[in-house]
Amino acid sequence: MENGQYNPRDYPPVAVTVDVVVQTIRDGDFQVLLIERGEDPHKGDWALPGGFVRPDENLDAAAARELEEETSISADRVHLEQLGSYGEPGRDPRMRVVTIAYWAICCGLPEPRGETDAVAASLQPVSEIENGRIRLAFDHGRILADALERTRSKLEYTALAARFCGPEFTISELRKVYETVWNTVIDPGNFQRQMRKSGAFRMVGERRTAQRGVPATGRPPSLWTVRESTDKAIVEPPIARRTGARSSRKR
């Protein structure tokens, strides 16, 4: 500060970025959206979509812009929520950078394409990251781990699993979400009884479409939807999480 006047150059520069964790289930596999970095640092490595916040935009707008610029996926296809902030010194070799991470779940995610400074964009199996076969740039491994734990824990007591499904779904489809995200096996009968008693869902009809060329047999499955917001709809009693119980998992 010179002559009592504020001078921003008196303070070390700090940049703000946003990073986005988008999760989906495709072909029965729990996947996350990644980009291949086209610039240093970490050129050629996989990372979360994200980038620097512009001086004239807020954080939500920056997250939406970076997602679309780097993956070609419009933010109106996903519901972005803030996950947390990450600001360890040295997390970015260029300068002191604090990032605000966003978290989203999307059903029917379109095929991503690498744009701007992303060489490629791709959905990658969560299992490949958690077992170390895919390593992420910066501290994105920590950010992703936090997002995955947020998802897995909220499945226990909210209707969040419905975000992986379409607007209407069967109880069987909902159970498969739990089994995929938790990597476990759940008893179908117990799960159906608990979901029906939870009050988080309501029945909206029956699925009457049959496979082409195959006559429909038996009673069609019931279709369900969430009674209110997936974050506000409470599953009571909560479902106890079990992990590592699946005997076979898609690789």
N, C-alpha and C positions, 0 to 999 in steps of 0.2 A: 504494500500500500504506500503510495507516494503522495505527500502533501495531503494526507487524509482522504485521498480518492481511491476508490476500489479499482484494482487492476487484476483482471483474471489471470494474467501471466505470473502473478505471485504464487499461484497454486499449481500443483502438478496436474497435468491433464488426465482426465478419466473419460473413457468412452462407454456408451451404453449400447448393448446389443439385445436381440431377442432370438430365442431358439424354440423350435416347435417340435413336440413329440406327438406324432399322429399314429394311432394304433388301429388295427383292423384285423378281421379274421377272413382269410381267403383259402378256399379249398381245404377247410378244416385245420389251417395252420395259423397260429398267432403271429402277426407280422407287424413291423414298424416301418415307417417311411424314412428313408435315408437318401442323402445326396453324396455323390463323389466330388470332392473338392477339386476345382480346376485352377486354383491359385495357391501360392504359399501364404501362410504356413500350412503344413500338412497337405500339400498338393498330392492328389491321388488317393487320399484316405477317405473313408466313409465318415459322414458327420450328420448331425441333425440339420434340417433346413433352418436357416436363420441369417442374420446379418445386422449391420449397424442401424440404429434408429436415426432417422433424419431430423434435423433441427425443427422442422415444421410439422411433425406428426406425433401422435400419442403412441403409447405402447401397443394397444390393440391394433391400431392401423398398421404399425410397423410389422407386427406378427402376420397379419393377413397379407400384406404386400410381399414380404419375404417368402411366404409359403407359395404364393402364386408365381412369383418371379423365378424361383429355383426349381419348382416341381410342375408348373403349369396347372396346379389344382387350385381352383377358386376357393376362397375362404367361406363362401356361402354353402359349400358342400360339407363343412365341418363346423362344430361348435367349439370355439377356442376358449379355454379358461386358463388363468394364471396358475402355474404350479409352484413356483418359488423363485428366489433370486440367488445367484451364485457369483461371488466376487473375490475368490482367493487370489492373493497377489501371485503373478506369474502364470495364471491360467491361460493367458494369451501372450505369446512372445513379442507381439508388436508394441503393446503398451498396456497400461492398467485398464482392464475391461471388466465391467459388471454386466452380467446378462440376466434377463428376465425370461424364464422358461415358461412356455405354454404347453398345454396338455389337451389332447382331443382323442375321441373315439369316433370312427366313421364306419358305417355299413355301406357296402357297395362302392368303395373308393375307386375312382377311375384310374386307368393306367397312367402313372406319373411320367413326365419327361423332363430331362435336365435342361435348364434355361440359365441365362446370364452367366454367373461365375461357377455354376454347377455343370460338370462334364456330363453327369448322368444322375437320374433319380430312379429309385427302385424300392419296392417293398421287400424287406429282408426278414427272414425268420428270427423271432426273438430268441429261440433256442441257440441259434448260431452265435449270437452276441453273448448270451449268458455263459456259454461254454468256452468262450475265448477264441472261437474261429474267426469272428469278425471283431476287430478293434476299432474304436471310434476316436476321432480327433479331439483335441482339447480335453475338457472334463466331461464330454458328452456321455461317456459311459456312466458316470455318476448321476447325471441328469436323467438319463433313460432309466436307470435303476430306481430312482425316486418315483418316476412316472409309473413304472410297472407296479411298484408296491402300492401306490395310490389306487390304481385300478383294482388290483387283487384284493386289497383290504375293503374297498367300497362295495365290491361284489358281495361281501358277507352280510351287509345290513341295508343296502339300498337296491333299487331296481336298475342300477347302472348297466347290468348285463344286456338290457333291452336295447342299448345304443348299438350293440353289435348286430342287432337284427333289424328287419324292416319295421314299418309302423305296426304291422300285425304279425304274430308269430305263434308257433305252437309251443307247448311246454317242453316238448322234446328238443326243439331248436334252442330254447333258452338253456336247457340242461347242458347241451353240447358246448355252449359258450363257457359255462363254468368249468367243464372238463378240459377245454382247450386252454383257457387262460391260467387255470390252476395246475394243469398237467396231472389230472387225477381221474378217477372213475367214481361216479355218483350213482347210487341205487335209484333207478327210474321211479319206482313206486313211492319211495320216501320223498323224493324230490317233488313229484307231482302233488302229493298231499300237502307238503309244506308251502308250495307256491299258491295252491288254491286257498289255503288258510291265511296266507300272509296279509291279504287285503291290499297289496301293492298293485295287483293286476285285476282286470275285468275281462270277461268273455265277450267277444264281439260277433261270434258266428262260427261257421264251420268252413273248412277248406274243402271245396267240392271239385276242384280240378284234379283229374286223373291223368296218369301218364298216357301219352298218345299210343293208341293201339292196344292198351291193356284195360280191360273192364274193371271198374271200381268194385272193390269187395269190402265188406265190413262197414262200420260207421266211420265217416270222415273225421279227421282230428279237429278239435276245437281250436279256434283262433283267439288270441288274447292280445291285449294292449296294456300300456301303463296307465294307471288312474290319473296320475299327475306327472310333474317333472320327475325325470329319472333320478335326480339327486334328492328330491324331497320324498319320494315314495319309499317308505321304510318296509323292509322285509323283517317281520317279527313272528317268531323268534329268529335271530340271525342264523345264517348257515355257517357251521364250523368249517373253516378252510382245511383241506387236506391236500398235501402236495406229494409228488413223487410216487403216486400209486398206479399210474398207467403202465400196463405191461408192454404196450406198443405205442410208439409215437411216430408221426410222420417226420421224415428226415429230408 
